[in-house]
Amino acid sequence: MGTATVSPLRQRMIEDMNARKLCAGTQRGHIQGCKRFAAFLKRSPDTATAEDIRRFQLHLSETGASICNRNRIMTGLRFLFRVTLRRLDLAAEIYHLREPQKIPLVMSQDETRRLLAVASSLKVRVLLSLGYGCGLRAGEVVRLKVKHIDSAQKIIRIEQSKSRKDRNVMLSPETLDLLRQWWKTRRPDLDSTTPMQERWLFPGRRPGKPMTTRQLNRLFHEAAEAAGIRKGVTLHALRHSFATHLLERGTDIRVIQALLGHDKLDTTARYTRVATGMIAGIESPLDLLSQPRKKPKKSRKDPPPA
């Protein structure tokens, strides 16, 4: 929606998204999808036809858009037609592709240990330790405030995260010690006028704002390179590794589900496919073939031999 003629439509769509309490990231994704459709049409999306939608979906396929990106674009368009324009006939023309089921890429405990050891500063070590030690998403790490750290109950409160849910995660003695060390070195002049409980643990460059997930992502990749981790891990691999390593140590899967904040157990259960410690410990039926066969025990009810 890049021209002045469609700005009222964009404003109405934003109002519809605000009324439904969609988060800022979701709103940006929906707007970007509609802007891409408008650029393809070279006119306002409210003039689109079913054939236009068909051609656009074909265009995305032919230009090599990934399934994930394509589905994200079409989700934004579906909101536009179904909610803002009330064109249910056009919304029905939009289809989503089934995304390939990939197992999460995790780091071994040795790789994680090396990653934290080579952290370039105390701040980086604390940030990465929170991601791995508590299973936090990048956005959850950077949005932590003083009030979220409950040392008395030994928990960290995560407020209004994905799907607008609250949850608690553990606050280990080592994590608490790292946070206290960081607080002593953190610049107090950045938010001295803000009430203590409302101060960000990791303030950003912009006054009153936390550091960005982009900054945290860059710090993670710098540490991964310094640690010599060659596999293509992302920052989210810290959360995957947290869940996988807990599972390998025998933590109940429903406890892990609660710590991660998953709605469905199926989402958490995918970590059973990458828990290499558990998988490697399973005895293969091939090995059983080479073992001496045990003679069946005679039943006491068997008649004595004649």
Disulfide bonds with the S-S distance in Angstrom:
none
